[in-house]
Amino acid sequence: MQKLRSMLKQIDGKSYKAYKSIQGTYQYDHFKFSIDYVQGDPFASPSKIRVHIPFKKRPIQSHWRNNRHRKIYAEDLIARHVAKAIRRQNIQIRGSGKSGMISIDEPGQEILDRTAVSIYQKETIICLSIGLPANGRRINGREAEKLFFTAIPDIIDQSIFTVQDEEIEKAVQLADQHQSIRMKMRENGWIAFIADGSILPRESGISNRPLKGAVPFKSPEENRVSIEIPHQNKPLTGMALKKGIVLIVGGGYHGKSTLLNAIERGVYHHIRGDGREFVLTDPTAVKVRAEDGRKVSTVNISPFINHLPHGEDTVQFSTENASGSTSQAANVMEALEAGARTLLIDEDTSATNFMIRDERMQELVVKEKEPITPFIDKVRQMKDDFDVSTILVMGGSGDYFDAADEVIMMDQYIPYNVTNRAKEIAEKYPFKREKEGGDHFGRLPERRFLPQSLNSRKGKKSKVQAKGLSKILMGKHEIDLTQVEQLVDVSQTRMIAEILHHMEHKNWLEKGLSLPELLDRIEEQLDTSGLASFTPRPDEHPGDLARPRRFEITAALNRIRIARVKELS
């Protein structure tokens, strides 16, 4: 500590680059910290430090970290307390640019595996970003001393050293409960579970916090299940949706899309008090939609689209500017290729001609003139041939009643099972449309990405960088993830950027792996070596990273506009 204080006095008033001399590790009374990266300018990306807290100073009980899930929940809770302490601290540090800034990669409503806090065998490490103080571009040593000797110690004291053991205990108990529900879902073949009393509506379009005063979820009797979960005296009840084809219907503004949105976010676990902490979905569920204008690279969309007017190949379909129907077909096929076992679809974000073609249109536009086989003719085949389920919001076409295994109607945000009534209506008014597309779904894509797909060169430099939640800059090219709806945290986007850069640097695409094999290898490294293993200096500050699913990694690969892809025979 005294060495750092002395160095700050020596460099006070010097050029900002003199801050580089303080990189290193410094011992405080009850923790130490490592300055891993020093920004080159007060207006540049902030500096990176790691705070090391040994267990002998702040014990972390062994049963809080005796499995991966418990450890992630304990780390998540500590990160939230650090973020809260940063917001509360009122020490004013003056200067230009980012002077005095202190931040942590703060979690949102979801509990994700992230690098902000890491619990190891003998210590807990907290990763912070800080702005080193300056006057113009001159070092302000006195303000830097205030940052290192007052502000940061105060934040650490008011977070990890004040969080109660009971709070951590409750967090790891929630981890146990989530894993218990998931085990019950696997045993019973449920693709979604929504607990009674859940609050599904969100505060606003830009806030994922629960809406105050919203109608609590109440499961229909036909779908209500009761399950015993650990650390809770009474059973948990709620609506279980079984594998198959589930239709969500109802009038406008009655909660159809709200229910689907909760289900699509249920692939992640949520914090206690979120309202959706007991809304869980098949972790392989993928939301698919139309995505006009996206790049498609060598995807077999022939189960849905064939015989295009200009003779384009739909078994190895490529385009720089996909239409609504071809983009949705590609999104379905890419999800299946990556291993999705459940598809989530909302008619509001779907191409109409991809979803349905009624008997009147069939009579006017004969099949020989229509290259699209609508989803309604493939949804059952997808289940029968590949055991892939679908949860579908549909308010405009009753033709799906025939295909559905269950029909859930939302009425003023309350669900009702109307399967029997829907089947009666289907029998009363049988559709006269002709079934299209043959007796089987068709072949799934089998592809591999060629090495030239990854090129991060921009001039003499190599760079892959996330720009917000929905954009990655890779060299001279932009990857647009705007329509990838289950990407929920900008730190996931940063992690995808690191994965792409790592794969390029390590020449992974030269090994001839199929896309599923490539995804398996990425997940294996994430599981065994951690998120930081994909960064250039994994032993230092690993950056603000959170784990994405394989499906969002796939989405990024498929949206690289320079991608070169080969269909495997």
C-alpha positions in Angstrom: 0.0 0.0 0.0 2.7 2.4 0.9 4.6 1.7 -2.3 1.4 2.5 -4.3 0.9 5.7 -2.3 4.5 6.8 -2.9 4.2 6.0 -6.7 1.1 8.1 -7.0 2.9 11.1 -5.4 5.8 10.6 -7.8 3.7 10.6 -10.9 1.3 13.4 -9.9 1.1 16.0 -12.6 2.9 13.9 -15.2 1.7 12.7 -18.6 -1.2 10.3 -18.3 0.8 7.5 -19.7 2.9 7.5 -16.5 0.0 5.6 -14.9 1.4 2.5 -16.7 4.1 2.3 -13.9 1.5 1.4 -11.3 0.5 -1.9 -12.9 1.0 -4.7 -10.4 -0.4 -6.2 -7.2 -0.8 -4.4 -3.9 -1.6 -5.8 -0.4 -4.2 -4.1 1.8 -5.1 -5.1 5.3 -7.8 -7.6 4.4 -7.5 -7.9 0.6 -5.1 -7.3 -2.2 -5.7 -6.0 -5.7 -4.1 -6.4 -9.1 -4.0 -3.5 -11.6 -4.0 -5.6 -14.8 -4.7 -2.9 -17.4 -4.1 0.8 -17.4 -6.0 3.0 -19.9 -3.8 5.1 -22.1 -6.1 8.2 -21.9 -8.7 9.5 -19.4 -11.3 9.3 -22.2 -10.4 5.7 -23.3 -11.8 2.4 -22.1 -11.4 2.3 -18.3 -8.6 0.5 -16.5 -9.1 -3.0 -15.1 -8.4 -4.2 -11.6 -9.0 -7.4 -9.7 -9.7 -7.5 -5.9 -8.6 -10.7 -4.2 -10.4 -11.5 -0.9 -8.9 -14.6 0.8 -11.3 -17.0 2.5 -9.5 -16.5 5.8 -10.7 -12.8 5.7 -14.2 -13.5 4.3 -15.1 -17.2 4.5 -17.0 -18.8 1.6 -18.6 -22.0 2.9 -17.6 -25.1 1.1 -21.3 -26.1 0.5 -21.9 -22.8 -1.3 -19.4 -23.9 -3.9 -19.7 -27.7 -3.9 -21.3 -27.7 -7.4 -21.3 -25.5 -10.4 -24.8 -24.1 -10.0 -24.5 -23.2 -6.4 -21.2 -21.4 -7.1 -22.7 -19.4 -9.9 -25.6 -18.2 -7.7 -23.2 -17.3 -4.8 -21.0 -15.3 -7.3 -24.1 -13.6 -8.7 -25.3 -12.5 -5.3 -21.8 -11.0 -4.4 -21.7 -9.1 -7.8 -25.1 -7.6 -7.0 -23.9 -6.4 -3.6 -20.8 -4.9 -5.1 -22.9 -3.1 -7.7 -25.2 -1.8 -5.0 -22.2 -0.5 -2.9 -20.9 1.3 -6.0 -24.2 3.1 -6.4 -24.4 4.0 -2.8 -20.8 5.3 -2.3 -20.7 9.1 -2.5 -17.0 9.9 -2.5 -16.5 12.6 -5.1 -13.4 12.1 -7.3 -12.9 14.9 -9.7 -11.2 15.0 -13.1 -11.6 14.8 -16.8 -13.0 12.0 -18.9 -13.8 8.8 -16.9 -11.9 10.1 -13.9 -13.2 8.4 -10.7 -15.5 6.0 -12.4 -16.0 2.6 -10.7 -18.1 -0.1 -12.2 -18.7 -3.9 -12.1 -20.5 -6.0 -14.7 -23.8 -5.8 -12.9 -26.2 -8.7 -13.4 -29.8 -8.1 -14.6 -32.9 -10.2 -13.8 -31.2 -13.4 -15.1 -28.6 -15.4 -13.2 -25.8 -16.0 -15.6 -22.4 -17.6 -15.4 -20.2 -14.4 -15.6 -16.7 -13.2 -14.8 -17.5 -10.3 -12.6 -17.0 -12.4 -9.4 -15.2 -15.7 -9.3 -14.9 -18.0 -6.3 -11.8 -20.2 -6.4 -10.3 -22.7 -3.9 -8.9 -20.2 -1.4 -10.1 -16.7 -2.5 -12.9 -14.7 -4.1 -11.9 -12.4 -6.9 -14.0 -9.3 -7.9 -13.3 -7.6 -11.2 -13.8 -3.9 -11.4 -13.4 -1.2 -14.1 -12.1 2.1 -12.9 -11.3 5.5 -14.4 -7.9 6.8 -13.3 -8.2 10.5 -12.4 -6.7 13.2 -14.6 -6.7 17.0 -15.1 -6.9 17.2 -18.8 -4.3 14.6 -19.8 -2.2 15.0 -16.7 -2.3 12.6 -13.7 -4.2 13.8 -10.7 -2.3 11.9 -8.0 -4.3 13.2 -5.1 -7.6 12.1 -6.6 -6.1 8.8 -7.5 -5.0 8.3 -3.9 -8.6 9.0 -2.8 -9.8 6.4 -5.4 -7.5 3.6 -4.3 -7.4 4.3 -0.5 -10.9 5.4 0.2 -13.5 4.7 -2.5 -12.5 1.2 -3.5 -11.9 -0.1 0.0 -15.2 1.4 1.1 -17.0 -0.5 -1.7 -15.4 -3.8 -0.8 -16.1 -3.3 2.9 -19.8 -2.4 2.1 -20.3 -5.4 -0.2 -18.6 -8.8 0.3 -17.7 -8.1 3.9 -21.3 -7.1 4.8 -23.4 -9.5 2.8 -25.0 -11.9 5.3 -24.3 -15.6 5.2 -28.1 -16.1 5.3 -28.4 -14.2 1.9 -25.9 -16.4 0.3 -27.6 -19.4 1.8 -30.9 -18.4 0.2 -29.2 -17.8 -3.2 -27.7 -21.3 -3.3 -31.0 -22.8 -2.1 -32.7 -21.1 -5.1 -30.0 -22.9 -7.3 -31.1 -26.2 -5.7 -34.8 -25.4 -6.4 -34.2 -24.6 -10.0 -32.2 -27.8 -10.6 -34.9 -29.8 -8.8 -37.6 -28.3 -11.1 -35.5 -29.0 -14.2 -35.0 -32.6 -13.1 -38.8 -33.0 -12.7 -39.3 -31.4 -16.2 -36.9 -34.0 -17.8 -38.6 -36.9 -15.9 -42.1 -35.9 -17.0 -41.4 -34.6 -20.5 -42.4 -31.0 -19.8 -41.0 -28.3 -22.1 -42.2 -25.4 -19.8 -43.3 -24.8 -16.2 -44.9 -21.6 -15.0 -45.6 -21.5 -11.2 -48.8 -20.2 -9.8 -48.4 -16.7 -8.6 -45.8 -15.8 -11.1 -45.8 -12.2 -12.4 -45.2 -12.4 -16.1 -45.7 -8.8 -17.4 -42.7 -6.5 -17.3 -42.4 -2.9 -16.2 -42.0 -1.5 -19.7 -40.5 -2.3 -23.1 -37.0 -1.3 -21.8 -37.3 -2.7 -18.3 -37.3 -6.4 -17.3 -38.4 -5.7 -13.8 -41.9 -7.1 -12.9 -44.9 -4.9 -13.4 -46.4 -3.7 -10.2 -50.1 -4.6 -9.8 -50.0 -7.2 -12.6 -52.4 -10.2 -12.5 -50.6 -13.2 -10.9 -50.4 -16.3 -13.0 -53.0 -19.0 -12.3 -52.6 -22.4 -14.0 -55.6 -24.1 -15.6 -56.7 -27.2 -13.7 -56.0 -29.5 -16.7 -52.3 -28.4 -16.7 -51.8 -27.9 -13.0 -49.0 -30.0 -11.4 -47.7 -30.1 -7.9 -44.0 -30.7 -7.3 -41.9 -31.0 -4.1 -38.8 -28.8 -4.2 -36.0 -28.5 -1.6 -35.9 -25.8 1.0 -39.7 -25.2 0.9 -42.3 -26.7 3.2 -45.2 -26.8 0.8 -45.2 -28.1 -2.8 -44.9 -25.8 -5.8 -47.9 -25.7 -8.1 -48.1 -24.4 -11.6 -48.8 -25.1 -15.3 -46.8 -27.7 -17.0 -46.7 -27.9 -20.8 -45.8 -31.3 -22.2 -43.7 -32.1 -25.3 -45.7 -31.6 -28.5 -47.5 -28.8 -30.2 -48.9 -26.2 -27.9 -51.0 -23.4 -29.3 -51.5 -20.1 -27.3 -54.6 -18.2 -28.4 -56.8 -15.4 -27.2 -57.8 -11.9 -28.0 -55.4 -9.0 -28.5 -53.9 -7.5 -25.3 -54.9 -10.5 -23.2 -51.4 -11.8 -22.6 -50.5 -14.3 -25.4 -47.2 -12.7 -26.2 -46.5 -11.9 -22.6 -46.7 -15.6 -21.8 -44.5 -16.5 -24.7 -42.0 -13.9 -23.7 -41.8 -15.3 -20.2 -41.4 -18.8 -21.7 -38.6 -17.7 -24.0 -36.7 -16.1 -21.1 -37.3 -19.2 -19.0 -34.3 -20.8 -20.7 -32.4 -18.7 -18.1 -32.9 -18.7 -14.3 -34.1 -15.6 -12.6 -33.5 -14.0 -9.2 -35.9 -14.3 -6.3 -38.5 -11.6 -6.5 -38.3 -11.3 -10.3 -41.8 -12.7 -10.6 -40.5 -15.3 -13.1 -38.1 -17.1 -10.7 -40.2 -20.2 -11.1 -40.8 -19.9 -14.9 -38.5 -22.5 -16.5 -38.3 -23.7 -20.1 -36.5 -26.4 -22.0 -32.9 -25.0 -22.1 -32.7 -25.8 -25.8 -35.8 -23.8 -26.7 -35.2 -21.2 -29.5 -37.4 -18.3 -30.5 -37.6 -18.1 -34.3 -39.0 -15.3 -36.4 -38.9 -13.7 -39.8 -35.8 -11.5 -40.3 -36.0 -9.7 -43.6 -32.6 -8.7 -45.0 -30.4 -11.2 -43.1 -27.5 -13.1 -44.8 -28.1 -16.8 -45.2 -25.2 -19.1 -46.0 -25.7 -22.6 -47.5 -28.8 -23.7 -45.4 -31.1 -26.5 -46.5 -34.5 -24.8 -46.4 -36.0 -27.3 -48.8 -38.5 -28.7 -46.2 -40.2 -25.3 -46.5 -39.2 -23.8 -49.8 -38.6 -25.4 -53.2 -38.7 -24.6 -56.9 -37.9 -20.9 -56.7 -38.8 -19.1 -59.9 -35.2 -18.4 -60.9 -34.0 -21.9 -60.1 -32.2 -21.1 -56.9 -30.9 -24.0 -54.9 -32.9 -24.4 -51.7 -31.0 -27.5 -50.5 -27.9 -25.2 -50.2 -29.7 -21.9 -50.1 -27.6 -18.7 -49.8 -28.7 -15.1 -50.1 -27.4 -11.6 -49.1 -30.9 -10.4 -48.5 -33.4 -13.0 -47.3 -37.2 -12.3 -47.5 -39.5 -12.8 -44.6 -40.3 -16.4 -45.5 -36.8 -17.5 -46.5 -35.3 -15.9 -43.4 -37.8 -17.7 -41.1 -37.2 -21.0 -42.8 -33.5 -20.5 -42.4 -33.9 -19.6 -38.7 -35.9 -22.8 -38.1 -33.4 -25.0 -39.9 -30.4 -23.4 -38.2 -32.0 -23.8 -34.7 -32.6 -27.5 -35.5 -29.1 -28.0 -36.7 -27.7 -26.5 -33.5 -29.7 -28.9 -31.4 -33.0 -27.1 -30.5 -35.7 -29.5 -29.1 -38.4 -26.8 -28.8 -39.3 -23.9 -31.1 -41.0 -20.8 -29.9 -43.0 -18.8 -32.5 -45.2 -15.7 -32.3 -47.4 -15.0 -35.3 -46.8 -11.2 -34.8 -43.1 -11.6 -35.8 -43.6 -14.3 -38.4 -44.1 -14.1 -42.2 -47.7 -14.8 -42.9 -47.0 -16.9 -46.0 -44.6 -19.0 -44.1 -47.1 -19.8 -41.4 -50.3 -20.6 -43.3 -51.9 -20.9 -46.8 -55.6 -21.5 -46.6 -57.8 -23.4 -49.1 -58.9 -20.3 -51.0 -55.4 -19.2 -51.6 -54.5 -22.8 -52.6 -57.2 -22.8 -55.2 -56.2 -19.4 -56.6 -52.5 -20.0 -56.5 -51.9 -23.6 -57.4 -49.1 -25.5 -55.7 -47.0 -25.6 -58.9 -46.8 -21.8 -58.6 -46.2 -21.6 -54.9 -42.7 -22.6 -53.7 -43.5 -22.3 -50.0 -44.7 -25.2 -47.9 -46.3 -23.5 -44.9 -45.2 -24.3 -41.3 -48.7 -25.7 -40.5 -47.9 -28.7 -42.8 -44.5 -29.3 -41.2 -45.0 -28.8 -37.5 -46.4 -32.3 -36.8 -43.7 -33.9 -39.0 -41.0 -32.1 -37.1 -42.4 -33.6 -33.9 -42.8 -37.1 -35.3 -39.5 -37.3 -37.2 -37.2 -35.4 -34.8 -39.1 -35.1 -31.5 -39.0 -31.3 -31.7 -41.8 -29.5 -29.9 -43.4 -26.1 -30.8 -45.0 -23.5 -28.6 -46.9 -21.1 -31.0 -48.8 -17.9 -30.4 -51.6 -17.8 -32.9 -54.6 -15.4 -32.9 -55.5 -15.3 -36.6 -55.9 -18.9 -37.9 -57.9 -21.8 -36.4 -56.3 -24.1 -38.9 -53.6 -24.9 -36.3 -56.3 -26.5 -34.0 -55.9 -29.7 -36.0 -52.2 -29.9 -35.4 -52.2 -28.8 -31.8 -51.8 -31.3 -28.9 -52.9 -28.6 -26.4 -54.6 -25.2 -26.8 -54.2 -22.6 -24.1 -56.4 -19.5 -24.3 -55.3 -16.3 -22.5 -58.2 -14.3 -21.1 -57.3 -11.1 -19.2 -53.9 -12.6 -18.5 -55.4 -15.9 -17.0 -54.8 -19.1 -19.0 -57.5 -21.6 -19.8 -57.1 -25.0 -21.4 -59.5 -25.0 -24.3 -58.1 -28.0 -26.1 -61.4 -30.0 -26.2 -63.4 -26.9 -27.4 -60.8 -26.2 -30.1 -61.0 -29.9 -31.3 -64.8 -29.7 -31.4 -64.6 -26.5 -33.5 -62.1 -28.2 -35.8 -64.5 -31.1 -36.3 -67.5 -28.8 -36.8 -65.6 -26.6 -39.4 -63.1 -29.0 -41.1 -60.6 -27.2 -43.3 -60.6 -28.0 -46.9 -57.1 -27.0 -47.7 -54.7 -29.6 -49.1 -51.8 -30.8 -47.0 -48.5 -29.9 -48.7 -44.9 -31.0 -48.4 -45.0 -34.8 -48.4 -45.2 -37.3 -45.6 -41.9 -36.5 -43.8 -40.2 -33.3 -42.7 -37.0 -33.6 -44.8 -33.3 -33.5 -44.1 -31.7 -31.2 -41.5 -28.7 -29.1 -42.5 -25.2 -30.6 -42.0 -22.7 -27.8 -42.5 -19.2 -26.7 -41.5 -17.8 -23.2 -41.6 -14.7 -22.7 -43.6 -11.6 -20.8 -42.2 -12.2 -17.7 -44.3 -15.5 -17.1 -42.4 -13.5 -15.5 -39.6 -11.5 -12.4 -40.5 -10.9 -9.8 -37.8 -8.2 -7.9 -39.7 -8.7 -4.2 -40.0 -5.5 -2.6 -41.4 -2.6 -3.9 -39.3 -4.8 -4.8 -36.3 -7.0 -7.7 -35.5 -10.1 -6.8 -33.5 -13.5 -8.3 -32.6 -15.6 -6.1 -30.4 -19.2 -6.0 -29.1 -21.0 -2.8 -29.6 -24.0 -3.0 -27.2 -26.3 -6.0 -27.0 -27.0 -6.6 -30.7 -23.9 -5.7 -32.7 -20.4 -7.2 -33.0 -17.7 -5.6 -35.1 -15.3 -8.1 -36.6 -12.5 -6.5 -38.5 -14.2 -4.5 -41.2 -17.5 -6.3 -40.9 -20.6 -6.0 -38.7 -22.6 -8.9 -37.2 -26.2 -7.8 -36.6 -27.9 -9.7 -33.8 -30.9 -7.3 -33.4 -33.5 -10.0 -34.1 -31.8 -12.6 -31.8 -34.4 -12.3 -29.1 -32.9 -14.6 -26.4 -29.6 -12.7 -26.2 -30.3 -10.9 -22.9 -27.1 -9.3 -21.6 -24.4 -7.3 -23.4 -21.8 -9.3 -21.6 -23.1 -12.4 -23.5 -22.4 -10.5 -26.7 -18.9 -9.6 -25.5 -18.4 -13.3 -24.8 -19.5 -14.3 -28.3 -17.0 -11.8 -29.7 -14.2 -13.3 -27.6 -15.2 -16.8 -28.7 -15.1 -15.8 -32.4 -11.7 -14.1 -32.0 -10.3 -17.2 -30.1 -11.6 -19.6 -32.8 -9.9 -17.5 -35.4 -6.6 -17.2 -33.5 -6.5 -20.9 -32.7 -7.6 -21.9 -36.3 -10.5 -24.0 -35.0 -12.3 -23.8 -38.4 -9.3 -25.6 -40.1 -10.2 -28.8 -38.2 -13.2 -29.6 -40.5 -15.6 -29.8 -37.6 -19.4 -29.8 -38.3 -21.3 -26.9 -36.7 -22.7 -29.1 -33.9 -19.1 -30.5 -33.2 -17.8 -26.9 -33.1 -20.5 -25.9 -30.7 -19.8 -29.0 -28.5 -16.1 -28.0 -28.4 -16.9 -24.4 -27.4 -19.2 -25.6 -24.6 -16.7 -28.2 -23.4 -14.0 -25.5 -23.0 -16.5 -23.2 -21.2 -17.4 -26.0 -18.8 -13.9 -27.2 -18.1 -11.7 -24.1 -18.4 -14.2 -21.2 -17.8 -15.2 -18.1 -19.7 -11.8 -16.4 -19.3 -10.1 -19.2 -21.2 -11.3 -17.6 -24.4 -9.6 -14.3 -23.6 -6.0 -13.4 -24.6 -4.8 -13.2 -21.0 -7.0 -15.5 -19.0 -4.9 -15.1 -15.8 -5.6 -11.4 -15.7 -8.9 -9.4 -15.6 -11.1 -11.5 -17.9 -13.3 -8.7 -19.0 -17.0 -8.2 -18.5 -18.3 -11.5 -19.8 -21.4 -13.7 -19.4 -22.0 -17.1 -20.8 -24.2 -17.3 -23.9 -26.0 -20.4 -25.1 -24.9 -22.4 -28.1 -27.9 -21.1 -30.0 -26.9 -17.4 -29.7 -23.3 -18.3 -30.7 -24.8 -20.1 -33.7 -26.8 -17.0 -34.5 -23.7 -14.9 -34.6 -21.8 -17.4 -36.9 -24.8 -17.6 -39.2 -25.0 -13.8 -39.5 -21.3 -13.2 -40.5 -21.7 -11.7 -44.0 -18.3 -13.0 -45.2 -19.0 -16.5 -43.9 -18.2 -19.4 -46.3 -20.0 -22.6 -45.5 -19.9 -26.1 -46.9 -22.7 -28.6 -46.8 -21.4 -32.0 -45.6 -22.4 -34.9 -47.7 
